[in-house]
Amino acid sequence: MSDGKVWGTNTEIFRNDLCSVNLLHIERGGVCSFHKHVSKYNKFHVISGALEIRTECGSTLLHSGETAITRPGELHLFRGVSSAVVVEVMYVQYDPEDIDRKVPGYLEGYPDVEAD
């Protein structure tokens, strides 16, 4: 438990400005804090073992090969039903509407033709 997690270990595999990928080894009975994120989604994919995801809306039991997602602002925790190996992907959702156009695109020489 070199990273100070009482529930197991967290090894970060990849990180950039938009996502982080982690390999979690969760002990049987290990429970993380009940928490939420402002803008991050959490995707949990179970490689082996069994994991319970609890949210304000209820709980989901995941087994090997199964996935669950928590959304920004959603209180959640996980609990190792058995020892489990889990891939956790934390990411910010891409929003295709996240654009503020000041001038529409156009084709030079053809002012009546607009494009994005």
C-alpha positions in Angstrom: 0.0 0.0 0.0 2.7 2.4 -1.0 0.2 5.1 -2.1 -1.4 5.3 1.3 -4.8 3.7 0.3 -6.2 1.6 3.1 -8.5 -0.2 0.7 -5.6 -1.5 -1.6 -3.3 0.1 -4.2 -3.7 2.6 -7.1 -1.2 2.6 -9.9 -1.6 5.4 -12.4 -0.9 4.1 -15.9 -1.6 7.2 -18.0 -2.6 10.9 -17.4 -3.1 13.9 -19.6 -5.2 17.1 -19.2 -8.5 15.2 -20.0 -8.2 11.7 -18.5 -6.4 9.4 -16.1 -6.1 5.6 -16.3 -5.5 3.7 -13.1 -5.0 0.1 -12.1 -6.7 -0.6 -8.8 -6.0 -3.6 -6.6 -8.8 -3.6 -4.1 -8.7 -5.8 -1.0 -11.8 -7.8 0.0 -13.8 -5.4 2.3 -11.8 -2.4 1.1 -13.9 0.7 0.8 -12.9 4.1 -0.6 -14.3 7.4 0.7 -17.9 8.4 -0.2 -17.1 11.3 -2.6 -18.0 13.1 -5.8 -16.1 15.0 -8.5 -17.0 18.4 -10.0 -16.3 17.6 -13.6 -14.9 14.1 -13.8 -16.6 10.9 -14.8 -15.3 7.6 -13.3 -15.5 4.4 -15.4 -14.7 1.2 -13.4 -14.0 -1.9 -15.4 -13.5 -5.1 -13.4 -10.7 -7.4 -14.6 -11.1 -9.9 -11.9 -13.0 -10.4 -8.6 -16.2 -8.5 -7.6 -16.8 -4.9 -6.9 -19.8 -3.0 -5.5 -20.3 0.6 -6.7 -22.6 2.6 -4.4 -24.2 5.9 -5.4 -27.0 8.1 -4.0 -29.3 6.1 -6.3 -28.4 2.6 -5.1 -25.7 0.0 -5.7 -24.4 -2.1 -8.5 -22.5 -5.3 -8.2 -19.8 -5.8 -10.9 -18.0 -9.0 -11.8 -15.1 -9.7 -14.2 -15.7 -8.1 -17.5 -18.4 -5.6 -16.3 -18.3 -1.8 -16.2 -20.0 1.0 -14.4 -19.8 4.8 -14.7 -20.4 7.5 -12.2 -21.1 11.1 -13.4 -19.9 14.4 -12.2 -21.6 15.5 -9.0 -22.8 12.0 -8.2 -21.7 10.8 -4.7 -20.1 7.4 -5.0 -17.8 4.8 -3.4 -16.6 1.3 -4.2 -16.3 -1.8 -2.0 -14.3 -4.9 -2.7 -16.8 -7.8 -2.4 -13.8 -10.0 -3.0 -10.3 -9.0 -3.9 -10.5 -7.3 -7.2 -8.4 -5.9 -10.0 -10.1 -2.9 -11.6 -9.2 -0.4 -14.4 -10.5 3.0 -13.5 -10.7 5.7 -16.2 -11.4 9.2 -15.0 -12.3 11.6 -17.8 -14.0 14.8 -18.8 -17.0 14.4 -21.2 -16.5 15.8 -24.7 -19.2 18.3 -25.5 -19.7 18.9 -29.3 -21.7 22.0 -28.4 -18.7 23.4 -26.5 -18.0 26.2 -29.0 -18.7 29.9 -29.2 -18.5 30.9 -32.8 -17.8 34.6 -33.4 -17.7 34.4 -37.2 -19.0 31.4 -39.2 -16.6 29.5 -41.5 -16.8 30.3 -45.2 -15.2 29.7 -48.5 -13.1 32.6 -49.8 -14.6 34.1 -52.9 -18.0 32.6 -52.2 -19.5 34.9 -49.4 -22.9 33.2 -49.6 -21.5 29.7 -48.7 -21.1 29.2 -45.0 -19.6 26.2 -43.3 -18.5 25.2 -39.8 
